[in-house]
Amino acid sequence: MAANRPIRVGLMGFGQIGRQIYQLASLSSDVEIVAVADIGKPEILHYLLTSEVVEPQRHTLERNFLVNPRFRARLMQIDRPQEMPWDVFDVDIVIDATGKFGDSDSMAAHLANGAPRVLLRTLPMDAIDRIVVPGINDDSASQGDRMISAGSPTASALCLLLQSVSEQYAIECGSMTTVHAYTSDQSLQDYAGSDFRRSRSAAKNIIPNTHDAGRWLGHILPAFDDRIMTWALNVPVQEGCLLDVTLVMRDPEVDAEAINQAMRVAAGKRKGIVDVVEDPVVSSDVIGNAHSLLFDAKGTIKAGSTIIKTLGWYETLGHAARLLEVVRLYAALGLPQEELS
């Protein structure tokens, strides 16, 4: 990659996280979104973007190009990785923000069509080269990686909490429940879906759900492999999620304030990624917060001799920001060797 050349990013999927990635890139000095693949019509994609940004006048639609003061992004009405000609756009990396194509075959299709690397905004469905969570294992990234995941908003928040606490106190085991805003793949009315509970209305119900964070936790934090159970509750809230983590500590002398102080120290080490809030916040208060974990100091309580219950907040904007950090991380490493030959 030429020195001082902006990082050329292809984006597949222009849903909530896709639009957040685009907006953050438009405010950056080093990242350009050069093409966007989405099944939506260009005028509708532009409308959705301008309906939620602070300065909608910055973004215009010029035929099939989404334009802002920094770059022009070609909009392509394409639904599958196999159909997108990334080589035409000379991309350095593709971010698959659809949430649908997390299998290695779909990622390989991006690569076959000219993407040197592909980065998932979700946890993968099967084995890939690397899961990189900023603030946890940035230094594990290798130049040869081509299929990469940045985890998920929930997995990142959980890993950051576990790592931050374990840097000072030993954790025996634990459980996590994410109280999660409803997602775009849920129906607003009862409608036959992928399973019984997810067939119920997202707008009317608290819906118990499984979560993949536990499956991949050992790949990110090996010390916690098979020691943390994970679960999810999808609730009728549009944005803002709550991480409810119960930890079994090895040392019975560890109390709630010790955990809070450990998180304050971690926030100092991971600025922009972890923060601690001392106020009595609720879910709408975290909308627009770009941290991956906003630890709730008022939510920490101790039960019995070794059990500590903690709360943390997050929303998708933090994950969008971390995705761009992973993009920058790999740009600094250079293209994979097979792309240089």
BALO-779035 format. One line per field, with one value per residue: y, z, x negated of N, C-alpha, C in turn; residue number from 1; chain; residue in three letters. Coordinates in steps of 0.2 Angstrom, whole numbers, plus 5000, padded with zeros to 4 digits. Layout:
# residues N
n_yy c(Y_...)
n_zz c(Z_...)
n_xx c(X_...)
ca_yy c(Y_...)
ca_zz c(Z_...)
ca_xx c(X_...)
c_yy c(Y_...)
c_zz c(Z_...)
c_xx c(X_...)
k c(NUM_...)
c c(A_...)
r c(ALA_...)
END
This chain:
# residues 341
n_yy c(4994_5011_5024_5036_5035_5034_5021_5009_5004_4991_4989_4978_4977_4989_4991_4996_4995_4995_5008_5016_5013_5019_5032_5035_5033_5043_5054_5053_5054_5045_5033_5027_5023_5015_5007_5001_4987_4982_4977_4986_5000_5014_5027_5025_5020_5031_5040_5033_5034_5049_5051_5049_5054_5068_5079_5079_5086_5084_5073_5067_5061_5056_5050_5034_5035_5038_5052_5062_5075_5069_5057_5047_5034_5020_5013_4997_4987_4973_4957_4945_4939_4932_4939_4952_4963_4965_4968_4977_4989_4991_4987_4987_4980_4971_4975_4964_4968_4963_4953_4941_4933_4924_4912_4903_4899_4909_4920_4917_4919_4933_4935_4928_4937_4948_4954_4958_4955_4950_4956_4952_4958_4951_4937_4922_4908_4897_4890_4902_4913_4923_4930_4946_4957_4973_4980_4969_4958_4963_4962_4950_4949_4945_4947_4938_4935_4933_4930_4937_4941_4953_4950_4953_4965_4961_4951_4957_4967_4958_4951_4962_4965_4954_4952_4964_4963_4951_4955_4959_4951_4934_4924_4912_4906_4910_4918_4925_4936_4945_4958_4963_4974_4973_4965_4967_4955_4950_4948_4960_4957_4942_4929_4915_4909_4906_4898_4893_4903_4914_4917_4925_4941_4954_4967_4966_4957_4950_4940_4925_4920_4911_4914_4916_4920_4912_4901_4905_4911_4906_4907_4920_4924_4913_4908_4908_4898_4887_4891_4901_4904_4908_4919_4926_4939_4946_4961_4973_4986_4998_5003_5002_4991_4980_4972_4959_4952_4938_4934_4922_4923_4919_4923_4927_4939_4949_4962_4972_4986_4984_4977_4988_4997_4990_4991_5004_5006_4999_5006_5017_5012_5007_5018_5026_5014_5006_5012_5019_5022_5032_5037_5034_5027_5023_5013_5021_5032_5028_5028_5033_5032_5028_5019_5002_4995_5001_5002_5000_5007_5008_4996_4985_4972_4961_4944_4932_4924_4924_4928_4940_4952_4960_4975_4981_4993_4995_5000_4998_5007_5008_4996_4998_5007_5000_4991_4998_5001_4989_4988_4998_4992_4981_4987_4993_4982_4978_4971_4954_4941_4934_4943_4952_4945)
n_zz c(5000_4995_5003_5013_5006_5006_5015_5006_5006_5004_5006_5011_5014_5020_5032_5049_5056_5045_5039_5050_5050_5037_5040_5050_5043_5034_5041_5045_5042_5034_5029_5016_5009_4995_4988_4989_4993_4992_4993_4993_4985_4978_4981_4992_5001_5003_5008_5021_5027_5028_5036_5049_5053_5060_5052_5039_5026_5022_5014_4999_4984_4969_4955_4954_4965_4981_4990_4999_5007_5007_5000_4986_4985_4976_4973_4973_4968_4974_4981_4985_4990_4980_4969_4968_4961_4967_4963_4953_4960_4967_4980_4997_5008_5012_5021_5028_5032_5033_5042_5038_5030_5036_5035_5030_5016_5010_5013_5006_4993_4992_4992_4981_4971_4971_4983_4994_5008_5020_5031_5045_5053_5062_5073_5067_5057_5055_5055_5053_5048_5059_5074_5079_5092_5096_5109_5116_5109_5099_5095_5090_5076_5060_5045_5035_5037_5030_5031_5042_5058_5068_5079_5089_5094_5107_5110_5111_5121_5132_5132_5135_5147_5155_5153_5158_5172_5176_5175_5187_5197_5200_5191_5193_5186_5176_5170_5157_5152_5139_5137_5125_5111_5099_5083_5066_5059_5066_5067_5067_5069_5075_5066_5056_5059_5061_5073_5087_5097_5091_5082_5087_5090_5089_5094_5104_5114_5127_5122_5124_5119_5110_5111_5102_5108_5118_5112_5104_5113_5119_5108_5108_5121_5128_5141_5146_5141_5139_5152_5153_5152_5140_5136_5129_5129_5119_5118_5118_5113_5103_5101_5111_5122_5136_5146_5156_5168_5178_5190_5197_5209_5213_5225_5240_5246_5237_5233_5228_5226_5223_5211_5204_5204_5198_5185_5182_5182_5170_5161_5160_5154_5142_5133_5125_5121_5132_5146_5161_5169_5182_5185_5186_5173_5159_5145_5134_5136_5132_5118_5104_5110_5108_5114_5117_5128_5141_5157_5171_5186_5196_5196_5201_5212_5226_5230_5243_5246_5235_5223_5211_5203_5188_5178_5161_5147_5130_5112_5095_5088_5094_5090_5076_5076_5081_5071_5060_5067_5066_5052_5050_5057_5050_5038_5041_5043_5030_5013_5011_5007_4996_4988_4984_4975)
n_xx c(4996_4997_4988_4996_5008_5025_5034_5043_5059_5071_5088_5100_5117_5128_5134_5138_5125_5117_5120_5116_5102_5099_5102_5093_5081_5082_5079_5066_5048_5041_5047_5057_5073_5075_5084_5101_5110_5127_5143_5153_5161_5152_5157_5165_5155_5147_5157_5160_5147_5146_5156_5152_5139_5129_5126_5134_5133_5120_5120_5123_5132_5127_5132_5128_5119_5114_5110_5098_5089_5076_5075_5081_5093_5097_5113_5119_5132_5132_5133_5126_5110_5103_5107_5101_5089_5075_5062_5063_5063_5052_5049_5043_5047_5062_5077_5088_5103_5116_5120_5125_5117_5107_5099_5085_5085_5092_5084_5073_5078_5078_5064_5060_5066_5058_5055_5042_5042_5055_5066_5077_5091_5097_5097_5088_5095_5089_5072_5059_5046_5043_5049_5050_5050_5051_5041_5040_5033_5025_5012_5011_5013_5009_4999_5002_5015_5032_5045_5055_5062_5070_5076_5091_5103_5107_5099_5086_5088_5090_5078_5069_5073_5070_5057_5052_5055_5049_5036_5032_5038_5042_5053_5064_5076_5090_5106_5115_5127_5134_5144_5153_5155_5168_5166_5163_5166_5177_5195_5207_5221_5229_5222_5218_5202_5185_5184_5194_5196_5190_5199_5209_5216_5205_5207_5216_5212_5201_5188_5180_5164_5150_5132_5117_5105_5100_5095_5084_5076_5064_5055_5052_5049_5040_5039_5051_5059_5072_5077_5086_5103_5115_5129_5144_5156_5168_5175_5189_5183_5175_5162_5146_5139_5137_5125_5125_5116_5111_5099_5088_5077_5060_5054_5061_5060_5062_5072_5087_5082_5069_5069_5075_5065_5055_5060_5060_5046_5043_5051_5043_5032_5037_5042_5055_5060_5065_5075_5080_5095_5102_5114_5132_5137_5147_5153_5156_5147_5134_5134_5126_5113_5097_5089_5083_5087_5096_5094_5104_5104_5112_5120_5113_5113_5111_5114_5115_5100_5091_5097_5099_5109_5110_5113_5114_5114_5118_5118_5121_5113_5100_5095_5094_5084_5073_5072_5066_5054_5048_5047_5037_5027_5023_5020_5008_5000_4998_5002_5007_4995_4998_5005_4996_4988)
ca_yy c(5000_5017_5029_5042_5033_5032_5014_5008_4999_4989_4988_4974_4978_4995_4992_5000_4995_4998_5016_5019_5013_5024_5039_5036_5034_5050_5059_5051_5056_5039_5028_5029_5018_5016_5004_4998_4982_4981_4975_4992_5005_5020_5033_5023_5019_5038_5042_5030_5037_5056_5052_5047_5057_5074_5083_5076_5089_5082_5067_5068_5055_5058_5044_5028_5037_5041_5057_5066_5079_5066_5052_5044_5027_5017_5009_4992_4983_4966_4953_4940_4940_4929_4944_4958_4963_4970_4969_4984_4995_4991_4988_4985_4976_4972_4973_4961_4971_4960_4948_4935_4929_4923_4906_4903_4899_4916_4925_4915_4922_4940_4935_4926_4942_4953_4957_4955_4953_4951_4957_4951_4962_4946_4931_4918_4902_4891_4892_4907_4915_4926_4935_4951_4962_4979_4981_4962_4954_4967_4960_4943_4950_4943_4949_4933_4934_4935_4930_4940_4943_4958_4948_4956_4970_4958_4947_4962_4970_4953_4950_4967_4965_4948_4954_4970_4961_4946_4958_4961_4946_4928_4922_4904_4904_4915_4918_4932_4937_4951_4961_4965_4977_4969_4965_4967_4949_4948_4951_4965_4953_4935_4926_4909_4911_4900_4894_4895_4909_4920_4918_4929_4948_4958_4973_4965_4952_4948_4934_4922_4918_4909_4918_4913_4922_4907_4896_4908_4915_4903_4909_4927_4924_4906_4907_4907_4893_4883_4894_4906_4902_4915_4919_4933_4941_4951_4965_4978_4992_4999_5004_5001_4985_4979_4966_4957_4946_4936_4931_4918_4925_4914_4926_4929_4946_4954_4965_4976_4991_4981_4976_4994_5000_4987_4993_5011_5006_4996_5011_5021_5008_5006_5024_5025_5007_5005_5018_5018_5027_5032_5039_5029_5027_5018_5011_5027_5036_5025_5029_5038_5031_5024_5014_4995_4994_5007_4998_5003_5006_5007_4990_4980_4969_4955_4940_4927_4925_4924_4929_4947_4953_4967_4977_4985_4995_4996_5000_4996_5012_5006_4990_5001_5011_4995_4988_5003_5001_4983_4989_5001_4988_4977_4991_4994_4976_4977_4966_4947_4940_4931_4948_4955_4942)
ca_zz c(5000_4995_5009_5013_5002_5010_5015_5001_5009_5001_5011_5010_5019_5022_5037_5054_5057_5038_5039_5055_5047_5032_5043_5053_5038_5030_5046_5046_5037_5032_5026_5011_5007_4988_4985_4994_4990_4996_4989_4993_4980_4980_4984_4999_5005_5004_5013_5027_5030_5030_5042_5056_5054_5063_5046_5033_5020_5020_5010_4993_4980_4962_4952_4958_4969_4988_4990_5005_5006_5007_4995_4982_4985_4971_4976_4969_4970_4974_4987_4987_4989_4974_4963_4969_4958_4971_4959_4949_4964_4969_4988_5002_5012_5012_5028_5027_5038_5032_5047_5035_5026_5041_5034_5026_5009_5008_5014_5001_4987_4992_4991_4974_4967_4971_4990_4998_5014_5021_5039_5047_5058_5067_5075_5061_5058_5055_5056_5049_5050_5065_5077_5082_5096_5099_5117_5119_5106_5093_5093_5087_5069_5056_5038_5031_5038_5025_5033_5049_5061_5074_5085_5089_5100_5113_5112_5112_5128_5137_5132_5138_5155_5158_5153_5163_5179_5177_5175_5194_5201_5197_5190_5192_5180_5176_5165_5154_5148_5136_5137_5118_5107_5094_5078_5059_5057_5069_5064_5072_5071_5075_5059_5056_5058_5061_5078_5089_5100_5086_5077_5090_5089_5093_5097_5110_5119_5129_5118_5126_5113_5111_5109_5100_5111_5122_5107_5102_5118_5120_5103_5110_5128_5129_5148_5148_5136_5143_5158_5154_5149_5137_5134_5126_5129_5115_5121_5113_5113_5096_5102_5117_5125_5143_5147_5163_5169_5185_5190_5203_5210_5217_5231_5243_5249_5232_5234_5223_5225_5220_5204_5200_5204_5192_5178_5181_5179_5163_5156_5159_5149_5135_5132_5119_5120_5139_5150_5167_5171_5189_5185_5185_5166_5156_5139_5129_5138_5129_5111_5102_5114_5104_5118_5116_5135_5146_5163_5176_5193_5201_5195_5204_5218_5228_5233_5246_5247_5229_5217_5209_5198_5185_5172_5156_5142_5123_5107_5089_5086_5097_5086_5070_5077_5082_5064_5057_5070_5064_5046_5051_5060_5044_5033_5043_5042_5023_5010_5012_5002_4989_4985_4982_4970)
ca_xx c(5000_4993_4988_5001_5014_5031_5036_5049_5063_5077_5093_5106_5122_5129_5139_5136_5118_5114_5121_5111_5095_5098_5102_5086_5075_5082_5076_5059_5043_5037_5051_5062_5077_5075_5090_5106_5115_5133_5149_5157_5161_5148_5161_5167_5149_5146_5162_5158_5141_5147_5161_5149_5133_5130_5126_5136_5131_5114_5120_5127_5133_5126_5134_5126_5113_5115_5104_5097_5083_5070_5074_5087_5094_5101_5118_5121_5137_5130_5135_5122_5103_5101_5108_5098_5083_5071_5056_5064_5063_5045_5050_5038_5051_5069_5080_5095_5108_5123_5122_5128_5112_5101_5096_5079_5086_5094_5078_5068_5080_5075_5057_5060_5068_5053_5053_5036_5045_5062_5067_5084_5094_5100_5093_5089_5099_5084_5065_5056_5039_5041_5054_5046_5054_5046_5041_5038_5028_5023_5005_5011_5014_5003_4999_5005_5023_5036_5052_5054_5068_5069_5081_5098_5103_5108_5093_5081_5090_5089_5071_5066_5075_5067_5049_5050_5056_5044_5029_5031_5041_5043_5060_5065_5080_5096_5111_5116_5134_5135_5151_5151_5160_5171_5162_5166_5169_5183_5201_5211_5227_5228_5221_5214_5195_5180_5186_5201_5196_5189_5205_5214_5215_5199_5210_5220_5209_5194_5187_5174_5160_5143_5127_5111_5099_5096_5092_5078_5072_5058_5051_5050_5046_5039_5039_5058_5062_5077_5078_5091_5109_5118_5136_5146_5163_5169_5181_5192_5179_5172_5154_5144_5139_5135_5122_5126_5111_5110_5092_5086_5070_5056_5053_5067_5059_5064_5079_5089_5078_5063_5071_5076_5058_5051_5063_5057_5039_5044_5053_5037_5027_5040_5045_5059_5063_5068_5076_5084_5100_5104_5121_5138_5139_5152_5151_5156_5141_5128_5135_5121_5107_5093_5085_5086_5090_5097_5095_5109_5101_5118_5123_5109_5115_5108_5118_5111_5093_5086_5100_5100_5113_5108_5117_5110_5118_5114_5122_5117_5108_5093_5092_5092_5077_5068_5070_5062_5048_5045_5045_5031_5022_5021_5017_5002_4996_4997_5006_5005_4990_5000_5008_4990_4984)
c_yy c(5006_5021_5035_5041_5031_5024_5013_5003_4998_4987_4984_4975_4985_4996_4996_5001_4998_5005_5019_5019_5018_5031_5040_5037_5041_5056_5058_5054_5051_5033_5030_5023_5019_5012_5001_4993_4981_4980_4981_4997_5011_5025_5031_5022_5026_5041_5040_5033_5044_5056_5051_5050_5065_5080_5080_5079_5087_5076_5068_5062_5058_5051_5038_5029_5040_5045_5061_5070_5075_5060_5051_5037_5025_5012_5004_4988_4975_4963_4948_4941_4938_4934_4950_4958_4968_4972_4976_4990_4995_4992_4985_4979_4977_4971_4971_4963_4968_4956_4942_4930_4927_4916_4907_4903_4906_4921_4923_4918_4929_4940_4933_4932_4948_4957_4954_4952_4954_4951_4956_4956_4958_4941_4926_4912_4896_4894_4897_4909_4918_4930_4940_4956_4967_4979_4974_4959_4957_4964_4953_4943_4948_4945_4944_4932_4937_4935_4931_4942_4948_4956_4951_4961_4967_4954_4952_4965_4964_4952_4956_4967_4960_4950_4959_4967_4956_4949_4959_4955_4940_4926_4915_4903_4910_4913_4925_4931_4944_4953_4965_4968_4972_4970_4965_4961_4946_4951_4955_4962_4946_4932_4920_4910_4904_4896_4897_4902_4915_4921_4923_4937_4951_4964_4972_4960_4952_4941_4931_4919_4915_4914_4914_4915_4917_4902_4899_4911_4912_4905_4916_4927_4916_4904_4906_4902_4888_4885_4899_4904_4909_4913_4926_4933_4947_4955_4971_4985_4992_4999_5003_4994_4984_4972_4964_4951_4945_4932_4927_4919_4920_4917_4929_4936_4951_4956_4969_4982_4990_4980_4983_4998_4997_4989_5000_5011_5004_5002_5016_5018_5008_5012_5024_5019_5005_5011_5016_5024_5027_5035_5034_5030_5022_5017_5017_5032_5034_5026_5034_5037_5026_5020_5007_4993_5000_5003_5003_5002_5005_5000_4984_4978_4963_4951_4934_4929_4926_4927_4937_4948_4960_4968_4982_4987_4995_4997_4999_5001_5011_5001_4993_5004_5006_4992_4992_5002_4994_4984_4993_4997_4983_4981_4993_4988_4975_4972_4959_4946_4938_4937_4952_4952_4943)
c_zz c(5000_5001_5008_5008_5006_5009_5011_5004_5005_5007_5009_5015_5021_5027_5043_5055_5050_5038_5044_5053_5042_5035_5046_5048_5035_5035_5048_5041_5033_5029_5021_5009_4999_4985_4990_4990_4994_4991_4988_4987_4982_4983_4991_5004_5007_5009_5020_5031_5032_5035_5049_5057_5056_5057_5040_5026_5018_5015_5005_4989_4973_4958_4956_4963_4976_4989_4996_5003_5005_5002_4992_4983_4980_4974_4971_4972_4969_4981_4990_4986_4982_4968_4963_4966_4961_4967_4955_4953_4968_4977_4991_5006_5011_5019_5026_5033_5037_5038_5044_5032_5031_5040_5029_5019_5006_5008_5008_4994_4987_4990_4983_4969_4968_4978_4993_5004_5015_5029_5040_5053_5064_5069_5069_5062_5058_5056_5051_5051_5057_5068_5081_5086_5099_5106_5120_5116_5099_5090_5090_5079_5065_5049_5034_5032_5032_5027_5041_5052_5067_5079_5084_5094_5106_5115_5114_5119_5133_5138_5136_5145_5158_5158_5158_5170_5180_5177_5182_5198_5197_5197_5189_5186_5180_5171_5163_5150_5145_5135_5130_5115_5102_5088_5071_5056_5061_5066_5069_5074_5071_5068_5060_5054_5059_5067_5082_5093_5096_5081_5081_5089_5093_5096_5103_5115_5121_5126_5120_5119_5115_5109_5108_5104_5115_5118_5105_5107_5119_5114_5104_5116_5130_5137_5151_5144_5141_5150_5159_5149_5146_5135_5132_5128_5124_5117_5116_5114_5106_5097_5109_5120_5132_5144_5155_5164_5176_5185_5197_5204_5214_5224_5235_5246_5244_5233_5228_5221_5222_5213_5200_5199_5198_5185_5177_5179_5172_5159_5155_5154_5142_5133_5125_5117_5126_5142_5156_5168_5178_5190_5184_5178_5165_5149_5134_5130_5134_5121_5109_5105_5110_5107_5116_5122_5139_5153_5168_5183_5198_5201_5198_5211_5220_5232_5236_5246_5241_5223_5217_5203_5195_5179_5168_5151_5135_5118_5100_5086_5088_5092_5079_5070_5077_5075_5060_5060_5067_5056_5046_5053_5054_5039_5035_5042_5034_5020_5011_5006_4996_4985_4982_4976_4963)
c_xx c(4996_4993_4993_5007_5019_5032_5043_5053_5069_5082_5099_5111_5122_5134_5136_5129_5115_5114_5116_5104_5094_5098_5095_5080_5076_5079_5069_5055_5040_5041_5056_5066_5078_5081_5094_5110_5121_5139_5154_5156_5156_5151_5163_5161_5147_5151_5161_5152_5142_5152_5158_5142_5134_5130_5128_5134_5124_5114_5125_5127_5132_5126_5132_5120_5116_5109_5104_5091_5077_5069_5081_5087_5099_5106_5120_5126_5136_5131_5130_5114_5100_5102_5105_5091_5078_5065_5057_5063_5056_5045_5044_5041_5058_5072_5087_5099_5115_5125_5125_5123_5106_5097_5090_5080_5088_5088_5073_5071_5078_5068_5056_5062_5064_5052_5047_5038_5052_5063_5075_5085_5097_5095_5093_5093_5095_5077_5062_5049_5038_5048_5050_5051_5050_5047_5039_5033_5026_5016_5005_5011_5008_5004_5003_5012_5027_5043_5052_5061_5066_5074_5087_5098_5104_5102_5087_5082_5088_5081_5067_5067_5071_5059_5048_5050_5050_5037_5027_5033_5043_5050_5060_5070_5086_5101_5112_5123_5133_5142_5151_5157_5162_5167_5166_5169_5174_5189_5204_5218_5225_5228_5217_5207_5191_5181_5192_5201_5195_5194_5210_5211_5210_5202_5214_5218_5202_5193_5180_5170_5153_5139_5121_5105_5096_5093_5085_5074_5065_5053_5048_5046_5046_5040_5047_5062_5066_5078_5084_5097_5112_5125_5138_5154_5164_5176_5183_5189_5175_5164_5152_5144_5136_5132_5122_5121_5110_5103_5091_5079_5067_5055_5059_5067_5061_5071_5081_5085_5071_5063_5071_5069_5054_5053_5060_5050_5039_5046_5047_5032_5030_5045_5049_5062_5067_5069_5080_5089_5102_5111_5126_5140_5144_5150_5151_5150_5135_5129_5130_5114_5103_5088_5088_5089_5090_5099_5099_5107_5107_5121_5119_5112_5112_5114_5114_5104_5089_5090_5101_5104_5111_5113_5113_5115_5114_5120_5118_5112_5101_5090_5090_5085_5072_5067_5066_5055_5044_5043_5038_5025_5019_5018_5010_4997_4994_5001_5003_5000_4992_5003_5002_4987_4987)
k c(1_2_3_4_5_6_7_8_9_10_11_12_13_14_15_16_17_18_19_20_21_22_23_24_25_26_27_28_29_30_31_32_33_34_35_36_37_38_39_40_41_42_43_44_45_46_47_48_49_50_51_52_53_54_55_56_57_58_59_60_61_62_63_64_65_66_67_68_69_70_71_72_73_74_75_76_77_78_79_80_81_82_83_84_85_86_87_88_89_90_91_92_93_94_95_96_97_98_99_100_101_102_103_104_105_106_107_108_109_110_111_112_113_114_115_116_117_118_119_120_121_122_123_124_125_126_127_128_129_130_131_132_133_134_135_136_137_138_139_140_141_142_143_144_145_146_147_148_149_150_151_152_153_154_155_156_157_158_159_160_161_162_163_164_165_166_167_168_169_170_171_172_173_174_175_176_177_178_179_180_181_182_183_184_185_186_187_188_189_190_191_192_193_194_195_196_197_198_199_200_201_202_203_204_205_206_207_208_209_210_211_212_213_214_215_216_217_218_219_220_221_222_223_224_225_226_227_228_229_230_231_232_233_234_235_236_237_238_239_240_241_242_243_244_245_246_247_248_249_250_251_252_253_254_255_256_257_258_259_260_261_262_263_264_265_266_267_268_269_270_271_272_273_274_275_276_277_278_279_280_281_282_283_284_285_286_287_288_289_290_291_292_293_294_295_296_297_298_299_300_301_302_303_304_305_306_307_308_309_310_311_312_313_314_315_316_317_318_319_320_321_322_323_324_325_326_327_328_329_330_331_332_333_334_335_336_337_338_339_340_341)
c c(A_A_A_A_A_A_A_A_A_A_A_A_A_A_A_A_A_A_A_A_A_A_A_A_A_A_A_A_A_A_A_A_A_A_A_A_A_A_A_A_A_A_A_A_A_A_A_A_A_A_A_A_A_A_A_A_A_A_A_A_A_A_A_A_A_A_A_A_A_A_A_A_A_A_A_A_A_A_A_A_A_A_A_A_A_A_A_A_A_A_A_A_A_A_A_A_A_A_A_A_A_A_A_A_A_A_A_A_A_A_A_A_A_A_A_A_A_A_A_A_A_A_A_A_A_A_A_A_A_A_A_A_A_A_A_A_A_A_A_A_A_A_A_A_A_A_A_A_A_A_A_A_A_A_A_A_A_A_A_A_A_A_A_A_A_A_A_A_A_A_A_A_A_A_A_A_A_A_A_A_A_A_A_A_A_A_A_A_A_A_A_A_A_A_A_A_A_A_A_A_A_A_A_A_A_A_A_A_A_A_A_A_A_A_A_A_A_A_A_A_A_A_A_A_A_A_A_A_A_A_A_A_A_A_A_A_A_A_A_A_A_A_A_A_A_A_A_A_A_A_A_A_A_A_A_A_A_A_A_A_A_A_A_A_A_A_A_A_A_A_A_A_A_A_A_A_A_A_A_A_A_A_A_A_A_A_A_A_A_A_A_A_A_A_A_A_A_A_A_A_A_A_A_A_A_A_A_A_A_A_A_A_A_A_A_A_A_A_A_A_A_A_A_A_A_A_A_A_A_A_A_A_A_A_A_A_A_A_A_A_A)
r c(MET_ALA_ALA_ASN_ARG_PRO_ILE_ARG_VAL_GLY_LEU_MET_GLY_PHE_GLY_GLN_ILE_GLY_ARG_GLN_ILE_TYR_GLN_LEU_ALA_SER_LEU_SER_SER_ASP_VAL_GLU_ILE_VAL_ALA_VAL_ALA_ASP_ILE_GLY_LYS_PRO_GLU_ILE_LEU_HIS_TYR_LEU_LEU_THR_SER_GLU_VAL_VAL_GLU_PRO_GLN_ARG_HIS_THR_LEU_GLU_ARG_ASN_PHE_LEU_VAL_ASN_PRO_ARG_PHE_ARG_ALA_ARG_LEU_MET_GLN_ILE_ASP_ARG_PRO_GLN_GLU_MET_PRO_TRP_ASP_VAL_PHE_ASP_VAL_ASP_ILE_VAL_ILE_ASP_ALA_THR_GLY_LYS_PHE_GLY_ASP_SER_ASP_SER_MET_ALA_ALA_HIS_LEU_ALA_ASN_GLY_ALA_PRO_ARG_VAL_LEU_LEU_ARG_THR_LEU_PRO_MET_ASP_ALA_ILE_ASP_ARG_ILE_VAL_VAL_PRO_GLY_ILE_ASN_ASP_ASP_SER_ALA_SER_GLN_GLY_ASP_ARG_MET_ILE_SER_ALA_GLY_SER_PRO_THR_ALA_SER_ALA_LEU_CYS_LEU_LEU_LEU_GLN_SER_VAL_SER_GLU_GLN_TYR_ALA_ILE_GLU_CYS_GLY_SER_MET_THR_THR_VAL_HIS_ALA_TYR_THR_SER_ASP_GLN_SER_LEU_GLN_ASP_TYR_ALA_GLY_SER_ASP_PHE_ARG_ARG_SER_ARG_SER_ALA_ALA_LYS_ASN_ILE_ILE_PRO_ASN_THR_HIS_ASP_ALA_GLY_ARG_TRP_LEU_GLY_HIS_ILE_LEU_PRO_ALA_PHE_ASP_ASP_ARG_ILE_MET_THR_TRP_ALA_LEU_ASN_VAL_PRO_VAL_GLN_GLU_GLY_CYS_LEU_LEU_ASP_VAL_THR_LEU_VAL_MET_ARG_ASP_PRO_GLU_VAL_ASP_ALA_GLU_ALA_ILE_ASN_GLN_ALA_MET_ARG_VAL_ALA_ALA_GLY_LYS_ARG_LYS_GLY_ILE_VAL_ASP_VAL_VAL_GLU_ASP_PRO_VAL_VAL_SER_SER_ASP_VAL_ILE_GLY_ASN_ALA_HIS_SER_LEU_LEU_PHE_ASP_ALA_LYS_GLY_THR_ILE_LYS_ALA_GLY_SER_THR_ILE_ILE_LYS_THR_LEU_GLY_TRP_TYR_GLU_THR_LEU_GLY_HIS_ALA_ALA_ARG_LEU_LEU_GLU_VAL_VAL_ARG_LEU_TYR_ALA_ALA_LEU_GLY_LEU_PRO_GLN_GLU_GLU_LEU_SER)
END
